[in-house]
Amino acid sequence: MAEALFYISLILVAYVYAGYPLAAAALGLVRSRPVRKEPQLPAVTVVIAAYNEEEAIGATVANKLALDYPAELLDILVISDGSTDHTDEIVAGCGSGRVRLLRQEPRAGKTSALNRAIPRARGEIIVFSDANSLYAPDAVRRLVANFADGTVGYVTGRMIYANPDGTPIGQGCSAYMRYENALRAMETRIGSVVGVDGGIDAVRTTLYRPMAADQLPDFVLPLAVVSQGYRVVYEPEALLWESALKEARDEYRMRVRVSLRSLWGLYDMRHLLVPWRRSLFAWQLWSHKVLRYLCFVFLAVAYLANLLLWGKGHGYQAFFVLQNVAYLSALAMPLLESGGAGCRALTFARYFVLLNVAAAHAFGKFLRGEKQVIWTPRKG
C-alpha cells in the first residue's frame, strides 16, 4: 500500500509540472489551432482598478496615453476603489480628455470595481491593466490583432517581472512566470489557455459578464468566455513589466489570496470540469489548475509513504534523505544567502515550497468557507 501511494504521488507531481506541459506540446503538434491574427484598430478602453496607488498610478496612466495606438480610438477609465491617498487627484490632474475617473465608495474590491466600470467603457475591446503595469508601446496593437480571429474572445499578454535588485524571491517569481508563459503558448496551440496574467488582458466588451465580488476576475472571466464558446489565447509579443515582490512573506500572502480565490473560481465554474461537455478544456483545467492546487497533497503523501518505506531498501532511504535535504535547504535559504551559500537551484526549491505551502494554506481556508474580497495590492 505504501509503495503504491509513494509511486502514484510521485507520478502525479511529475505529471502536474512536466507531464501535462509535454502532453500539451505533443498535442499541439498534431492538433494545432493557429490564431488568424491581422492588424486592426478597434476602439479600445483601458480599464484600471486602483486602491491607494499614488506611487504608481501617474506613471501607469502616462504609459497608456503614450501607447502606439490612435488617440481617438483609445480611452482610459480609472476606477478608484475608495482610495484614501492622492490616487484620485493624480488621475484627475493628468490633463487629458481621454482619461476618466470613477470612484467606488465604500471600498468593495477589484471585482466590484470592474463591474461598475465596464458599462461605462466606450471601446469594442476592453483592456485590463493593473495600476502598476507598464506596457510596451505596441502592446495594445499586439493584443487586438488576435481579435481578427472571430473565435477569439479573450487575449492575455506576457508579463515580465522586473527584478533589478536580484532578490531571490524575485528570481523565483520570474522563473515561475517564464514557466507559465511557456505553458500558455502550448495551450494556445491546442485551443485556449487556462490561466492569464491579469495585468495585460483584453476581452470583447460584449463577452464581459458581471462577477460576484469574491470572484477572481483574472480567472473567472476567461472561464466565462470559454463557457460562451470563445477561445482564450496568449499573445507573447504584448509585453508588460511589473515589479516582482521582494519579500517572501509578501509573495506568500499574494499566493494564498490568489490560490483561495482560484479555488472558489473552480468551484463556481465547476461545469467546465465535466469532461463530456468540453473534454479538451476539462482535461486542461484539471491538469493545470485542480491538480496543481492539490500538488501539496501529493508531496505530503510521497514524503510520508517514503518514511514508511525506509526499511525497504537503500533506494527508498536515499530518496528520503534527498527529500529532507531539499526541504530543509529551502527553509534555510535565507540563512544560506546571508552566509553567501545560496544558489539558483535552492532559490527555485524555496519558491516551489512557498507555492505549495501557500496552496495548502488556501485549501484550508477554502474548506472552512473563507473568502477574500478586499486586499492590499501587491507592491514591488
C-alpha positions in Angstrom: 0.0 0.0 0.0 2.8 2.5 1.0 4.6 1.6 -2.2 1.6 2.3 -4.3 0.9 5.6 -2.6 4.5 6.6 -3.0 4.8 5.9 -6.7 1.3 7.3 -7.5 2.1 10.5 -5.7 5.5 10.9 -7.5 3.8 10.3 -10.8 1.2 12.9 -10.1 3.7 15.5 -9.1 5.7 14.8 -12.3 2.6 14.9 -14.3 1.5 18.3 -12.9 4.8 20.1 -13.6 6.2 18.1 -16.6 3.8 15.5 -17.9 1.0 17.9 -18.7 3.1 20.5 -20.5 4.7 17.8 -22.5 1.3 16.3 -23.4 0.0 19.7 -24.4 3.1 20.3 -26.5 2.7 17.0 -28.2 -1.0 17.5 -28.9 -0.2 20.9 -30.4 2.0 19.2 -33.0 -0.9 17.1 -34.3 -3.9 19.3 -33.4 -2.8 22.8 -33.8 -5.3 25.7 -34.0 -3.4 28.7 -35.1 -4.9 32.2 -34.3 -5.6 34.1 -37.5 -4.1 37.4 -36.4 -4.4 40.6 -38.6 -3.6 44.2 -37.9 -6.7 46.1 -36.9 -7.6 49.1 -34.9 -10.9 48.7 -32.9 -11.9 51.2 -30.3 -10.3 50.3 -27.0 -11.0 51.2 -23.4 -8.2 50.6 -20.9 -9.7 49.9 -17.5 -7.6 50.3 -14.4 -8.8 49.5 -10.9 -6.8 51.3 -8.3 -6.6 51.4 -4.5 -4.1 53.8 -2.9 -1.8 53.7 -5.9 -0.4 57.2 -5.6 3.1 56.0 -6.1 2.4 54.2 -9.4 -0.8 55.5 -11.0 0.7 58.6 -12.6 3.3 56.6 -14.5 0.8 53.9 -15.4 -1.7 56.4 -16.9 1.1 58.3 -18.7 2.3 54.9 -20.1 -1.2 54.2 -21.5 -1.5 57.7 -23.1 1.8 57.2 -24.8 0.9 53.8 -26.4 1.4 53.4 -30.1 -2.4 53.5 -30.9 -4.6 56.2 -32.4 -5.5 58.6 -29.7 -9.1 58.9 -30.9 -9.5 55.1 -30.6 -8.1 54.6 -27.1 -9.5 56.0 -23.8 -8.6 55.2 -20.2 -11.0 54.6 -17.4 -9.6 54.5 -13.9 -11.9 53.4 -11.1 -10.7 54.3 -7.6 -11.8 51.7 -5.1 -12.3 54.0 -2.1 -8.7 55.3 -2.3 -7.7 57.4 0.7 -4.3 58.7 -0.6 -3.7 61.0 -3.6 -4.7 58.5 -6.3 -7.8 60.4 -7.3 -6.1 63.8 -7.5 -3.3 62.4 -9.6 -5.7 60.8 -12.1 -7.9 63.9 -12.3 -4.9 66.1 -12.8 -3.4 64.2 -15.7 -4.6 66.8 -18.1 -6.0 64.5 -20.8 -9.6 64.3 -22.0 -9.0 60.7 -22.8 -8.8 59.8 -19.1 -11.9 59.4 -16.9 -12.1 58.8 -13.2 -14.8 56.9 -11.4 -14.9 56.3 -7.7 -16.3 53.3 -5.9 -17.5 54.2 -2.4 -17.3 52.5 0.0 -14.4 50.3 -0.9 -15.7 47.0 -2.3 -12.8 45.3 -4.0 -11.4 45.0 -7.6 -14.1 42.7 -9.0 -16.9 45.1 -7.9 -15.0 48.0 -9.3 -14.7 46.3 -12.7 -18.4 45.5 -12.6 -19.1 49.2 -12.0 -16.7 50.4 -14.6 -17.3 48.2 -17.6 -20.8 49.5 -18.5 -19.1 52.9 -19.0 -16.5 51.6 -21.3 -16.7 53.0 -24.8 -14.4 50.6 -26.7 -15.3 47.4 -28.6 -12.4 45.9 -26.7 -11.6 46.3 -23.0 -8.0 46.1 -21.9 -7.5 45.4 -18.2 -4.4 46.9 -16.7 -3.1 46.8 -13.1 -2.3 50.1 -11.5 1.4 49.4 -11.7 1.6 47.8 -15.2 3.8 49.4 -17.7 3.1 48.3 -21.3 5.4 48.1 -24.3 4.4 50.8 -26.9 2.8 48.3 -29.3 1.2 46.1 -26.6 -2.4 47.0 -27.4 -1.9 46.6 -31.1 -0.5 43.2 -30.4 -3.4 42.2 -28.3 -6.2 43.4 -30.6 -4.7 41.7 -33.7 -5.8 38.4 -32.2 -9.5 39.6 -32.3 -9.4 39.5 -36.1 -10.0 35.8 -35.5 -13.7 35.5 -34.8 -13.2 32.5 -32.5 -11.1 34.5 -30.0 -12.9 36.2 -27.1 -10.0 36.9 -24.7 -6.3 37.6 -25.1 -3.6 37.7 -22.4 -0.2 39.2 -22.9 3.2 38.4 -21.4 4.2 39.7 -18.0 7.8 40.2 -17.3 8.7 40.7 -13.7 11.3 43.5 -13.3 13.8 42.4 -10.6 16.6 44.9 -10.8 17.9 44.1 -7.3 18.1 40.4 -8.0 16.3 39.3 -4.8 15.9 35.5 -4.6 12.2 35.6 -4.2 12.0 37.8 -7.3 14.1 35.3 -9.2 11.8 32.5 -8.2 8.8 34.5 -9.2 10.3 35.4 -12.6 11.2 31.8 -13.2 7.7 30.7 -12.4 6.3 33.3 -14.8 8.5 32.1 -17.6 7.3 28.5 -17.0 3.7 29.7 -17.0 4.2 31.7 -20.2 5.7 28.7 -22.0 2.7 26.6 -20.9 0.3 29.3 -22.1 1.9 29.2 -25.6 1.4 25.4 -25.7 -2.2 25.7 -24.6 -2.9 28.4 -27.2 -1.8 26.0 -29.9 -4.5 23.5 -28.9 -7.3 25.9 -28.2 -7.4 28.0 -25.0 -5.2 28.9 -22.1 -6.4 28.1 -18.6 -4.8 30.9 -16.6 -4.0 34.6 -17.5 -1.8 37.3 -16.2 -4.4 39.9 -15.2 -2.2 42.9 -15.8 -2.4 42.9 -19.6 -5.6 41.2 -20.7 -8.2 42.1 -23.4 -11.8 40.9 -23.9 -14.5 41.7 -26.3 -16.8 44.1 -24.5 -19.9 42.0 -25.5 -18.5 39.0 -23.7 -17.9 40.6 -20.3 -20.2 39.2 -17.6 -20.6 40.7 -14.2 -18.9 38.7 -11.4 -19.6 38.1 -7.8 -17.4 40.4 -5.5 -15.4 37.4 -4.2 -14.6 36.0 -7.7 -11.1 36.4 -9.1 -11.6 38.3 -12.4 -8.3 37.2 -13.9 -9.6 33.6 -13.6 -13.4 33.6 -13.7 -13.8 36.0 -16.6 -11.6 33.9 -19.0 -13.6 30.8 -18.0 -16.8 32.6 -18.6 -15.5 33.5 -22.1 -14.8 29.8 -22.7 -18.3 29.0 -21.5 -19.6 31.3 -24.2 -17.8 29.2 -26.8 -14.8 31.5 -27.5 -11.1 30.9 -27.2 -8.8 32.5 -24.7 -5.3 32.9 -26.2 -1.8 34.1 -25.3 0.0 36.8 -27.1 3.7 36.7 -26.2 4.5 39.9 -28.1 2.2 42.0 -25.9 4.6 42.9 -23.1 4.1 44.4 -19.7 6.6 45.0 -16.9 5.8 44.8 -13.2 8.0 44.8 -10.2 8.4 41.5 -8.5 7.8 41.2 -4.8 11.0 41.4 -2.8 9.9 39.8 0.5 8.9 36.1 0.8 6.1 37.0 3.2 4.5 39.4 0.7 4.8 36.8 -2.1 3.3 34.1 0.3 0.3 36.3 1.2 -0.3 37.0 -2.5 -0.1 33.3 -3.4 -2.5 32.4 -0.6 -5.0 35.0 -1.8 -4.8 34.1 -5.5 -5.0 30.3 -4.7 -8.0 30.8 -2.4 -9.9 32.9 -5.0 -8.9 30.5 -7.8 -10.3 27.5 -5.7 -13.6 29.4 -5.4 -13.4 30.2 -9.1 -13.0 26.5 -9.9 -16.0 25.7 -7.6 -18.1 28.4 -9.2 -17.2 27.3 -12.8 -17.2 23.6 -12.0 -19.4 22.8 -15.0 -16.2 23.3 -17.1 -14.6 20.4 -15.2 -17.2 18.0 -16.6 -15.3 16.0 -19.3 -18.2 15.2 -21.6 -19.0 18.8 -22.4 -15.7 20.3 -23.4 -13.4 17.3 -23.0 -10.1 19.0 -24.1 -10.6 22.1 -21.9 -11.8 20.0 -19.0 -8.6 18.0 -19.2 -6.6 21.2 -19.3 -8.5 22.7 -16.3 -8.0 19.5 -14.2 -4.3 19.3 -15.1 -3.3 22.9 -15.0 -5.3 24.1 -12.0 -7.1 21.4 -9.9 -4.1 19.0 -9.7 -1.7 22.0 -9.4 -3.5 23.3 -6.4 -3.6 19.8 -4.9 0.1 19.1 -5.5 0.8 19.8 -1.8 -1.2 16.6 -1.0 0.8 14.5 -3.4 4.1 15.9 -2.0 2.9 15.2 1.6 1.8 11.6 0.7 5.1 10.9 -1.1 7.0 12.1 2.0 5.1 10.0 4.5 5.0 6.9 2.3 8.7 7.2 1.7 9.2 7.3 5.5 7.2 4.1 5.9 9.3 2.5 3.2 12.6 3.3 4.9 13.4 -0.3 5.7 12.6 -1.5 2.2 15.9 -0.7 0.6 18.7 1.8 0.0 16.9 3.4 -2.8 14.0 4.5 -0.6 16.5 5.7 2.1 18.4 7.7 -0.4 15.2 9.4 -1.8 14.0 10.1 1.8 17.3 11.8 2.6 17.1 13.7 -0.7 13.6 15.0 0.2 14.7 16.1 3.6 17.8 17.9 2.2 15.7 19.7 -0.4 13.0 20.8 2.1 15.5 21.8 4.8 17.6 23.7 2.3 14.6 25.6 1.0 13.6 26.5 4.6 17.2 27.5 5.4 17.6 29.5 2.2 17.6 32.9 4.0 20.4 31.9 6.3 22.3 30.3 3.4 22.0 33.5 1.4 23.2 35.7 4.3 26.3 33.4 4.5 26.9 33.6 0.8 25.9 29.9 0.2 22.8 30.5 -1.8 22.4 29.1 -5.3 20.0 29.1 -8.2 18.7 25.6 -7.6 17.9 26.3 -4.0 16.2 29.6 -4.9 13.8 27.6 -7.2 13.4 24.9 -4.5 12.4 27.6 -2.0 9.9 29.1 -4.4 8.4 25.7 -5.2 7.9 25.0 -1.4 6.4 28.5 -1.0 3.9 27.9 -3.8 2.8 24.6 -2.4 2.6 25.7 1.3 0.5 28.7 0.1 -1.8 26.3 -1.8 -2.2 24.2 1.3 -3.0 27.2 3.4 -5.5 28.4 0.8 -7.1 25.0 0.6 -7.6 25.0 4.4 -9.3 28.4 4.1 -11.4 27.1 1.2 -12.6 24.1 3.3 -13.6 26.5 6.1 -15.6 28.5 3.6 -13.5 31.6 3.9 -13.5 34.1 1.0 -11.4 37.3 0.3 -12.9 40.2 -1.4 -10.6 43.1 -0.4 -6.9 43.1 -0.1 -3.9 45.5 -0.3 -2.5 45.5 -3.8 1.0 44.0 -4.3 3.9 46.4 -4.2 7.2 45.6 -5.9 
